């Protein structure tokens, strides 16, 4: 009995220099690579929107 998730999920692989992003733009998956800076984050939000669930991996120290 799974209910559909109400928001889009955006997966982010974080590195020191870049954010590698995977998101769904119906009906296909899209990829985006932005710098890990304030400007890159603003570009990410502009492309994906503010009503998404941003999920990042938890590796490293």
C-alpha positions as CSV (number, residue, x, y, z in Angstrom):
1,X,0.0,0.0,0.0
2,X,2.5,2.6,-1.2
3,X,1.2,6.1,-1.7
4,X,2.8,8.3,-4.4
5,X,5.4,10.6,-3.1
6,X,4.0,14.2,-3.2
7,X,7.2,15.9,-4.3
8,X,9.9,15.3,-6.9
9,X,13.1,13.7,-5.6
10,X,16.4,15.2,-6.8
11,X,19.6,13.1,-6.2
12,X,22.8,15.0,-5.6
13,X,26.4,13.6,-5.5
14,X,28.5,16.1,-3.7
15,X,32.2,16.7,-4.3
16,X,34.4,19.6,-3.3
17,X,34.2,21.1,-6.8
18,X,30.9,20.0,-8.3
19,X,27.3,18.9,-7.6
20,X,26.3,16.0,-9.9
21,X,22.5,16.1,-10.0
22,X,19.9,13.6,-11.3
23,X,16.2,14.6,-11.5
24,X,13.1,13.6,-13.4
25,X,11.7,15.8,-16.1
26,X,8.7,13.7,-17.2
27,X,9.0,11.2,-18.5
28,X,12.8,10.9,-18.5
29,X,15.7,11.4,-16.1
30,X,18.0,14.4,-16.6
31,X,21.5,15.0,-15.4
32,X,23.1,18.3,-14.4
33,X,26.6,19.2,-13.2
34,X,27.0,22.6,-11.4
35,X,29.9,24.0,-9.5
36,X,29.7,23.5,-5.7
37,X,29.3,27.3,-5.1
38,X,26.5,29.6,-4.2
39,X,26.0,30.4,-7.9
40,X,25.9,26.6,-8.7
41,X,23.3,26.0,-6.0
42,X,21.2,28.9,-7.3
43,X,21.3,27.3,-10.8
44,X,20.3,23.9,-9.3
45,X,17.2,25.5,-7.6
46,X,16.3,27.4,-10.7
47,X,16.4,24.2,-12.8
48,X,14.8,21.8,-10.2
49,X,12.5,24.2,-8.3
50,X,12.0,24.7,-4.6
51,X,9.3,22.1,-4.1
52,X,11.6,19.1,-4.4
53,X,13.1,16.7,-1.9
54,X,16.9,17.1,-2.3
55,X,18.7,13.8,-1.4
56,X,22.5,13.8,-0.9
57,X,24.8,10.8,-0.3
58,X,26.4,10.6,3.1
59,X,30.0,9.4,2.5
60,X,33.3,10.9,3.4
61,X,34.4,12.4,6.6
